Amino acid sequence: MTDVVSDVDTTATKVIDDTAVTEATPPQDGDRPVEWAPAEPAPKRRRGLWIGLGVGAVVIGGAAFASTVLIAPGTTVAGIPVGLMTPGMAAETISARLADTEVTLTGAGNDAVVTGADLGASLDATALADQAFAERPAWNLTAWMGDPIAADITLDPEAADHALRAAVPASFEDPVEATVTFDKKSGTYVTTPAEPGTGIDVTALSAAFADATAKGETTLTYSGDAVEAPASITTEEATAAAEKLNGMLSSIGFYVDKERTVPVKPAVAASWLTVEDVDGELKITADQAAIQNVVDTLPKAVNREVVNATTITDSGGNVLKALTEGKDGRTLGDTSEVASEFAAQLAEGDAVYKLTVDSVPFETTALFRRIEVDLSEQRTYLYENEKLVKSWAISSGLPGSPTDQGRFRVYAQLYSQNMGREDTTVAPFYYQPNVPYVSYYNADEAFHGAYWHNDFGRQRSHGCVNMPVDAARFVYEWATKGTEVWVHS
């Protein structure tokens, strides 16, 4: 190269030509020599210092331009030399080296060879080349011969599996995946356990491939012998999925508040649900169209008129018995999105769909019922909300076994009962079988039917309140446990 500054003869005031050429050895980039442009004959110098400076400026300008577009010498990316390359050239070089790297499969592989391209080896070559240039431009002398730039190299699982199966078919036996199916007989989901297969470990091969590349190697050996290949869906995963599904079957349905108003039978639910292997994981999907068939029946099952409640109470307003259970009236809201929303819920494992309804609350009618026995009149009166409902002549206890007076409550009711003892020679010295419609209110004193006499209106009993059979039946059905009884004279 021509010197930039020429020697000057001060006595002759002229430019002295320096034609001596210094031979330089181009720098090395790893194992790859730097590709310099071919040398051209040095131009003959012309007189004048300004001319020499002009030529030097051109040379320096070209070097400066190169340093702004090239990666620093000595730079490697994933073990691949990219020094003194443009980012575009570096990206192509990285990709080509990766694709051309050869793997020799030993053992059962019988030294079959597959390439990085066959295995789907990849990394982001463009991004790594841009990173190398950004961090280590050639103009920055401190960035020359820097530490290697690491990179994540991966093998495409599908491509690698295809290539390895083709190269060493004897090493591959597919595993049996665990499955989840619905058993119609038991109405539950059951599992089939997984069974391992054999193959070549792509994950381990990927690590070995990346390690060899990082060392700058373009070939490597790897065992083609079979190793155990577990099923992607394990028995444990299938069991967990079945438990989740069975839990859904126990609660699946359409709800109004906390009431499962429209249950869904397990077989119907199973016809909606599908369990699929998605990227090695069991996923639940639901058939929206099948769900819609049930949604179409919801109005008939959900809509209803209001049903008002009727209760029997005591004088304090305490409910003794509900004669009619109250039910709110309700009208089902918009169902146009129910099927799609429920399908999405089921896919997430939520089997409870809460319906939107318009409700009309029921009203309650309270009936305060009481029984009054007037011993002086030998008559019983039934009152409801202090209005007389029924009245009958009765037969209370004889003077030797009088009916107790006071305020009591019905505490037990029997449809029929034998009273007294069959041996009438001992107390209470009477026996009456199959006494009907018995309502006890005070120890052994009760209202009951008396089929053995028709002498009502006079004392005849051993303390009970004898009534005509039809009257006793009315009391039995009209009163309830807790009904107040007032006996007086």
C-alpha positions as CSV (number, residue, x, y, z in Angstrom):
1,M,0.0,0.0,0.0
2,T,1.3,3.5,-0.9
3,D,2.3,5.5,2.1
4,V,0.0,8.3,3.0
5,V,2.8,10.7,3.8
6,S,5.8,11.0,1.4
7,D,9.4,11.8,2.4
8,V,10.4,15.3,1.4
9,D,13.9,16.2,0.2
10,T,14.4,19.6,1.9
11,T,17.2,20.5,-0.4
12,A,15.4,19.9,-3.6
13,T,12.0,20.8,-2.3
14,K,10.3,17.9,-4.1
15,V,8.3,14.9,-3.3
16,I,10.3,11.7,-2.9
17,D,8.6,8.5,-4.0
18,D,8.7,5.6,-1.6
19,T,8.1,2.5,-3.7
20,A,8.9,0.0,-0.9
21,V,6.0,-2.3,-0.2
22,T,5.4,-3.9,3.2
23,E,3.9,-7.4,2.9
24,A,1.0,-7.9,5.4
25,T,-0.6,-11.2,6.6
26,P,-4.4,-11.0,6.6
27,P,-5.9,-11.6,10.1
28,Q,-7.5,-15.0,10.8
29,D,-11.2,-15.4,11.8
30,G,-11.3,-18.7,13.7
31,D,-10.4,-21.4,11.1
32,R,-11.7,-19.2,8.2
33,P,-9.2,-16.8,6.6
34,V,-10.5,-13.3,6.1
35,E,-11.4,-12.7,2.5
36,W,-9.5,-9.6,1.4
37,A,-10.0,-8.0,-2.0
38,P,-7.2,-8.9,-4.5
39,A,-4.2,-6.5,-4.4
40,E,-3.8,-4.0,-7.2
41,P,-0.5,-2.6,-8.5
42,A,0.4,0.5,-6.5
43,P,-0.3,3.6,-8.6
44,K,2.7,5.6,-9.7
45,R,3.0,8.7,-7.6
46,R,2.6,12.0,-9.1
47,R,4.4,15.1,-7.9
48,G,3.0,17.1,-5.2
49,L,2.2,16.4,-1.6
50,W,-1.5,17.2,-2.0
51,I,-1.8,14.3,-4.5
52,G,-0.4,11.8,-2.0
53,L,-2.8,12.9,0.6
54,G,-5.7,12.5,-1.8
55,V,-5.0,8.9,-2.5
56,G,-4.5,8.2,1.2
57,A,-7.9,9.7,1.9
58,V,-9.5,7.4,-0.5
59,V,-7.9,4.3,1.1
60,I,-8.8,5.4,4.6
61,G,-12.4,6.2,3.5
62,G,-12.9,2.7,2.1
63,A,-11.6,1.0,5.3
64,A,-13.9,3.3,7.4
65,F,-16.9,2.3,5.3
66,A,-16.2,-1.4,5.6
67,S,-15.9,-1.1,9.4
68,T,-19.4,0.4,9.6
69,V,-21.1,-2.5,7.8
70,L,-19.1,-5.5,9.0
71,I,-19.1,-7.6,12.2
72,A,-15.9,-7.5,14.2
73,P,-13.3,-10.2,13.5
74,G,-13.3,-13.1,15.8
75,T,-17.0,-13.0,16.4
76,T,-18.9,-16.3,16.7
77,V,-22.6,-17.0,17.0
78,A,-23.6,-20.4,18.4
79,G,-20.0,-21.5,17.6
80,I,-20.3,-20.3,14.0
81,P,-17.7,-17.7,12.8
82,V,-19.3,-14.5,11.4
83,G,-16.4,-12.0,11.7
84,L,-15.9,-9.5,8.9
85,M,-19.4,-10.4,7.5
86,T,-22.4,-8.2,7.0
87,P,-25.4,-9.1,9.1
88,G,-27.2,-10.5,6.1
89,M,-24.2,-12.7,5.1
90,A,-23.9,-13.8,8.8
91,A,-27.5,-14.8,9.0
92,E,-27.2,-16.9,5.8
93,T,-24.0,-18.5,7.1
94,I,-25.5,-19.4,10.5
95,S,-28.6,-21.0,8.9
96,A,-26.5,-22.9,6.3
97,R,-24.1,-24.2,9.0
98,L,-27.0,-25.4,11.1
99,A,-28.7,-27.1,8.2
100,D,-25.5,-28.8,7.1
101,T,-24.4,-30.1,10.5
102,E,-24.4,-34.0,10.3
103,V,-25.5,-36.4,13.0
104,T,-24.2,-40.0,12.8
105,L,-26.5,-42.4,14.5
106,T,-24.5,-45.2,16.1
107,G,-25.5,-48.5,17.6
108,A,-28.9,-49.6,16.2
109,G,-28.6,-46.6,13.8
110,N,-25.8,-48.4,11.9
111,D,-24.1,-45.1,11.3
112,A,-27.0,-43.6,9.4
113,V,-26.6,-39.9,8.9
114,V,-29.2,-37.1,9.4
115,T,-28.6,-33.4,9.0
116,G,-29.7,-30.4,10.9
117,A,-32.1,-29.7,8.0
118,D,-33.6,-33.1,8.4
119,L,-34.1,-32.6,12.1
120,G,-35.6,-29.1,11.8
121,A,-32.7,-27.5,13.6
122,S,-33.4,-23.8,14.0
123,L,-32.6,-20.5,15.7
124,D,-33.3,-16.9,15.0
125,A,-30.3,-16.3,12.7
126,T,-31.4,-12.8,11.6
127,A,-31.9,-11.6,15.1
128,L,-28.6,-13.1,16.2
129,A,-26.7,-11.6,13.3
130,D,-28.2,-8.2,14.0
131,Q,-27.2,-8.6,17.7
132,A,-23.7,-9.5,16.7
133,F,-23.3,-6.4,14.5
134,A,-25.0,-4.1,17.1
135,E,-22.7,-5.3,19.9
136,R,-19.6,-5.9,17.9
137,P,-19.2,-3.6,14.9
138,A,-15.8,-4.0,13.1
139,W,-15.0,-0.3,13.7
140,N,-14.8,-1.0,17.5
141,L,-11.4,-2.5,18.0
142,T,-12.2,-3.4,21.6
143,A,-15.0,-5.8,20.2
144,W,-12.5,-7.8,18.1
145,M,-12.0,-11.4,19.1
146,G,-14.8,-11.2,21.8
147,D,-16.5,-14.0,23.7
148,P,-18.8,-16.3,21.7
149,I,-22.5,-15.2,21.4
150,A,-24.7,-18.0,22.8
151,A,-27.9,-19.0,21.0
152,D,-30.8,-21.4,21.7
153,I,-30.8,-24.1,19.1
154,T,-33.9,-26.3,18.9
155,L,-35.0,-29.3,16.9
156,D,-38.5,-29.4,15.5
157,P,-40.1,-32.4,17.3
158,E,-42.2,-33.5,14.3
159,A,-39.4,-33.2,11.7
160,A,-36.9,-34.9,14.0
161,D,-39.2,-37.7,14.8
162,H,-40.0,-38.2,11.1
163,A,-36.3,-38.2,10.2
164,L,-35.2,-40.5,13.0
165,R,-38.0,-43.0,12.3
166,A,-36.9,-43.1,8.7
167,A,-33.3,-43.6,9.7
168,V,-33.7,-46.2,12.5
169,P,-37.2,-47.7,12.3
170,A,-36.3,-50.6,14.6
171,S,-35.8,-48.2,17.5
172,F,-39.4,-47.0,17.4
173,E,-42.5,-48.5,19.0
174,D,-45.4,-46.1,19.6
175,P,-46.5,-45.8,23.2
176,V,-50.2,-46.4,24.2
177,E,-51.7,-43.1,25.4
178,A,-54.0,-43.2,28.5
179,T,-57.6,-42.5,27.5
180,V,-60.8,-41.3,29.2
181,T,-64.1,-42.7,28.1
182,F,-67.7,-42.7,29.3
183,D,-69.0,-46.0,30.6
184,K,-72.8,-46.1,29.9
185,K,-73.3,-49.0,32.3
186,S,-71.9,-47.1,35.4
187,G,-72.8,-43.7,34.1
188,T,-69.3,-42.5,34.9
189,Y,-66.0,-41.7,33.1
190,V,-63.3,-44.4,33.3
191,T,-59.7,-44.5,32.2
192,T,-57.5,-46.9,30.2
193,P,-53.9,-46.8,31.6
194,A,-50.9,-45.7,29.4
195,E,-48.2,-48.1,28.2
196,P,-44.7,-46.8,27.3
197,G,-43.1,-47.3,23.9
198,T,-39.6,-46.8,22.6
199,G,-37.8,-44.2,20.5
200,I,-34.8,-41.8,20.3
201,D,-34.8,-39.0,22.8
202,V,-35.2,-35.8,20.7
203,T,-34.7,-33.6,23.7
204,A,-31.4,-35.1,24.6
205,L,-30.4,-35.1,20.9
206,S,-31.3,-31.4,20.7
207,A,-28.9,-30.7,23.7
208,A,-26.1,-32.7,22.1
209,F,-26.6,-30.9,18.7
210,A,-26.5,-27.5,20.4
211,D,-23.4,-28.4,22.4
212,A,-21.5,-29.6,19.3
213,T,-22.4,-26.5,17.3
214,A,-21.3,-24.3,20.2
215,K,-17.9,-26.0,20.0
216,G,-17.6,-25.2,16.3
217,E,-18.1,-28.8,15.3
218,T,-20.0,-29.6,12.1
219,T,-20.5,-33.3,12.9
220,L,-21.4,-35.3,15.9
221,T,-22.4,-38.9,16.8
222,Y,-25.4,-39.9,18.8
223,S,-26.8,-43.3,19.8
224,G,-29.6,-44.6,17.6
225,D,-30.4,-47.3,20.3
226,A,-34.0,-47.4,21.5
227,V,-34.8,-45.8,24.9
228,E,-38.2,-45.8,26.7
229,A,-40.6,-43.3,25.3
230,P,-43.3,-42.4,27.8
231,A,-46.9,-41.8,26.6
232,S,-47.6,-38.1,26.3
233,I,-50.9,-38.7,28.2
234,T,-50.1,-40.5,31.4
235,T,-52.3,-42.7,33.5
236,E,-52.2,-40.1,36.3
237,E,-53.3,-37.3,33.9
238,A,-56.2,-39.4,32.5
239,T,-57.3,-40.3,36.1
240,A,-57.3,-36.7,37.1
241,A,-59.4,-35.8,34.0
242,A,-61.9,-38.6,34.7
243,E,-62.3,-37.4,38.3
244,K,-62.9,-33.8,37.0
245,L,-65.5,-35.0,34.6
246,N,-67.3,-37.2,37.1
247,G,-67.4,-34.2,39.5
248,M,-69.0,-32.2,36.7
249,L,-71.6,-35.0,36.1
250,S,-72.6,-34.8,39.8
251,S,-73.6,-31.1,39.4
252,I,-74.3,-30.5,35.7
253,G,-77.5,-28.7,34.9
254,F,-79.3,-25.4,34.6
255,Y,-79.8,-23.6,37.9
256,V,-82.2,-20.9,39.1
257,D,-80.4,-19.4,42.1
258,K,-79.2,-22.5,44.1
259,E,-81.8,-24.9,42.7
260,R,-80.8,-27.3,40.0
261,T,-84.1,-26.6,38.1
262,V,-83.1,-28.7,35.0
263,P,-80.6,-31.5,35.8
264,V,-78.8,-33.1,32.9
265,K,-78.5,-36.9,32.9
266,P,-74.9,-38.3,32.8
267,A,-75.4,-40.0,29.4
268,V,-76.8,-36.7,27.9
269,A,-73.9,-34.8,29.4
270,A,-71.4,-37.3,28.0
271,S,-73.0,-36.8,24.5
272,W,-72.0,-33.1,24.8
273,L,-68.5,-33.6,26.0
274,T,-65.3,-34.7,24.2
275,V,-62.0,-35.4,25.8
276,E,-59.1,-34.7,23.4
277,D,-55.3,-34.8,23.4
278,V,-54.2,-31.3,22.6
279,D,-50.4,-31.0,22.5
280,G,-50.0,-33.7,25.1
281,E,-52.7,-32.4,27.4
282,L,-56.2,-33.6,27.9
283,K,-58.7,-30.9,27.0
284,I,-62.5,-30.9,27.4
285,T,-64.6,-29.5,24.6
286,A,-68.4,-29.3,24.5
287,D,-70.8,-29.5,21.5
288,Q,-72.8,-26.3,21.4
289,A,-75.4,-27.7,19.0
290,A,-76.1,-30.6,21.3
291,I,-76.5,-28.3,24.2
292,Q,-78.9,-26.2,22.2
293,N,-81.3,-29.1,21.9
294,V,-81.8,-29.0,25.7
295,V,-81.8,-25.2,25.8
296,D,-84.8,-25.3,23.5
297,T,-86.8,-27.2,26.2
298,L,-85.9,-24.8,29.1
299,P,-88.9,-22.5,28.9
300,K,-91.3,-25.4,29.6
301,A,-89.2,-26.6,32.5
302,V,-88.5,-23.3,34.0
303,N,-91.5,-21.1,33.5
304,R,-94.3,-21.3,36.1
305,E,-97.1,-19.4,37.7
306,V,-96.7,-18.1,41.2
307,V,-97.9,-20.5,44.0
308,N,-98.9,-18.8,47.2
309,A,-98.1,-20.5,50.5
310,T,-100.6,-21.5,53.2
311,T,-99.4,-22.3,56.7
312,I,-100.9,-23.4,60.0
313,T,-99.7,-21.3,62.9
314,D,-100.2,-21.0,66.6
315,S,-101.4,-17.9,68.5
316,G,-97.8,-16.6,68.5
317,G,-97.6,-16.8,64.7
318,N,-95.2,-19.7,64.8
319,V,-95.6,-22.0,61.7
320,L,-96.7,-25.4,62.8
321,K,-97.2,-26.9,59.3
322,A,-97.1,-25.7,55.7
323,L,-100.3,-26.8,53.9
324,T,-99.1,-25.4,50.6
325,E,-95.4,-24.7,49.8
326,G,-95.0,-21.3,48.3
327,K,-93.3,-21.0,44.9
328,D,-92.2,-17.8,43.2
329,G,-93.6,-17.4,39.7
330,R,-90.8,-17.1,37.1
331,T,-90.2,-16.5,33.4
332,L,-87.0,-17.5,31.7
333,G,-85.0,-14.7,30.2
334,D,-83.1,-14.5,26.9
335,T,-81.5,-17.9,26.0
336,S,-79.9,-17.0,22.7
337,E,-76.4,-17.2,24.2
338,V,-76.9,-20.0,26.7
339,A,-75.6,-22.8,24.6
340,S,-72.4,-21.1,23.6
341,E,-71.8,-19.8,27.1
342,F,-72.4,-23.2,28.7
343,A,-70.1,-24.9,26.2
344,A,-67.3,-22.5,27.2
345,Q,-68.0,-23.1,30.9
346,L,-67.9,-26.9,30.4
347,A,-64.5,-26.6,28.7
348,E,-63.2,-24.9,31.8
349,G,-64.8,-27.6,34.1
350,D,-67.7,-25.5,35.3
351,A,-70.9,-27.6,35.0
352,V,-73.3,-25.2,36.8
353,Y,-75.1,-22.8,34.4
354,K,-77.2,-20.1,36.2
355,L,-80.2,-19.1,34.3
356,T,-81.6,-15.5,34.2
357,V,-85.2,-15.4,35.2
358,D,-87.8,-12.8,36.0
359,S,-89.4,-13.7,39.4
360,V,-92.8,-12.9,41.0
361,P,-92.5,-13.6,44.8
362,F,-95.3,-15.7,46.4
363,E,-97.5,-14.5,49.2
364,T,-98.3,-16.4,52.4
365,T,-101.6,-17.0,54.1
366,A,-101.3,-17.9,57.8
367,L,-104.1,-19.9,59.4
368,F,-104.2,-19.7,63.2
369,R,-106.1,-22.9,64.2
370,R,-107.2,-23.9,67.7
371,I,-109.6,-26.3,69.3
372,E,-111.9,-25.5,72.2
373,V,-113.8,-28.1,74.3
374,D,-116.7,-26.9,76.5
375,L,-117.3,-29.6,79.1
376,S,-120.5,-28.0,80.4
377,E,-121.9,-28.0,76.8
378,Q,-120.3,-31.4,76.0
379,R,-119.3,-29.8,72.7
380,T,-116.0,-29.2,70.7
381,Y,-115.4,-26.1,68.6
382,L,-112.8,-25.6,65.8
383,Y,-111.6,-22.1,65.0
384,E,-109.5,-20.8,62.2
385,N,-108.3,-17.1,62.5
386,E,-111.0,-16.9,65.2
387,K,-113.7,-17.9,62.9
388,L,-115.8,-21.0,63.7
389,V,-115.1,-23.8,61.3
390,K,-116.8,-26.8,62.8
391,S,-118.6,-27.9,66.0
392,W,-119.7,-31.3,67.3
393,A,-121.3,-32.8,70.3
394,I,-118.8,-35.0,72.2
395,S,-118.6,-37.3,75.2
396,S,-116.0,-36.4,77.7
397,G,-114.8,-38.3,80.8
398,L,-117.2,-39.7,83.4
399,P,-117.0,-38.3,87.0
400,G,-114.7,-41.2,88.0
401,S,-112.2,-40.4,85.2
402,P,-112.9,-36.7,84.3
403,T,-111.4,-34.9,81.4
404,D,-108.7,-32.5,82.6
405,Q,-109.2,-28.8,82.1
406,G,-106.5,-26.4,80.9
407,R,-104.5,-25.2,77.9
408,F,-102.7,-27.9,75.9
409,R,-101.2,-28.6,72.5
410,V,-101.7,-31.6,70.2
411,Y,-98.4,-33.6,70.5
412,A,-99.1,-36.8,68.7
413,Q,-101.5,-38.3,66.1
414,L,-102.2,-41.9,65.3
415,Y,-104.4,-43.2,62.5
416,S,-105.6,-46.1,64.6
417,Q,-104.8,-47.6,68.0
418,N,-105.9,-50.3,70.4
419,M,-106.9,-48.8,73.8
420,G,-107.0,-50.5,77.2
421,R,-106.1,-54.1,77.8
422,E,-107.5,-57.3,76.4
423,D,-107.6,-58.6,80.0
424,T,-110.4,-56.3,81.3
425,T,-110.0,-57.7,84.9
426,V,-107.1,-55.3,85.4
427,A,-106.8,-51.5,85.0
428,P,-108.0,-49.7,83.1
429,F,-110.7,-52.4,83.0
430,Y,-111.6,-51.9,79.4
431,Y,-110.4,-52.8,75.9
432,Q,-111.3,-51.1,72.7
433,P,-109.4,-52.2,69.5
434,N,-108.8,-50.1,66.4
435,V,-109.8,-46.8,67.8
436,P,-109.6,-44.4,64.8
437,Y,-108.2,-41.0,64.2
438,V,-106.4,-40.4,67.5
439,S,-105.0,-36.9,68.4
440,Y,-103.3,-36.8,71.8
441,Y,-103.1,-33.4,73.6
442,N,-102.7,-34.2,77.3
443,A,-100.8,-37.3,78.5
444,D,-103.2,-40.1,77.7
445,E,-106.2,-37.9,76.9
446,A,-107.0,-37.5,73.2
447,F,-109.6,-36.7,70.6
448,H,-110.7,-39.9,68.8
449,G,-113.5,-41.5,67.0
450,A,-116.0,-43.7,69.0
451,Y,-117.7,-46.3,66.8
452,W,-119.1,-48.2,69.8
453,H,-121.7,-45.7,70.9
454,N,-123.8,-42.8,69.5
455,D,-124.6,-41.1,72.8
456,F,-122.7,-37.9,72.1
457,G,-123.6,-34.8,74.2
458,R,-123.2,-36.8,77.5
459,Q,-120.2,-38.0,79.5
460,R,-119.2,-41.5,78.5
461,S,-115.4,-41.8,78.4
462,H,-112.4,-42.7,80.6
463,G,-111.1,-39.1,80.1
464,C,-110.7,-38.8,76.3
465,V,-112.9,-36.7,74.1
466,N,-115.1,-39.2,72.2
467,M,-116.3,-37.9,68.9
468,P,-118.3,-39.3,65.9
469,V,-115.8,-41.0,63.6
470,D,-116.2,-38.5,60.8
471,A,-115.7,-35.6,63.3
472,A,-112.5,-37.3,64.7
473,R,-111.2,-37.7,61.2
474,F,-111.8,-34.0,60.4
475,V,-109.8,-33.1,63.6
476,Y,-107.1,-35.6,62.7
477,E,-106.6,-34.0,59.3
478,W,-107.3,-30.4,60.3
479,A,-105.1,-30.1,63.4
480,T,-101.4,-30.8,63.5
481,K,-98.7,-31.1,66.2
482,G,-98.6,-27.9,68.2
483,T,-102.3,-27.0,67.6
484,E,-103.6,-25.3,70.8
485,V,-106.4,-27.0,72.8
486,W,-108.4,-25.2,75.5
487,V,-110.6,-27.4,77.7
488,H,-112.9,-25.6,80.1
489,S,-116.3,-25.9,81.7
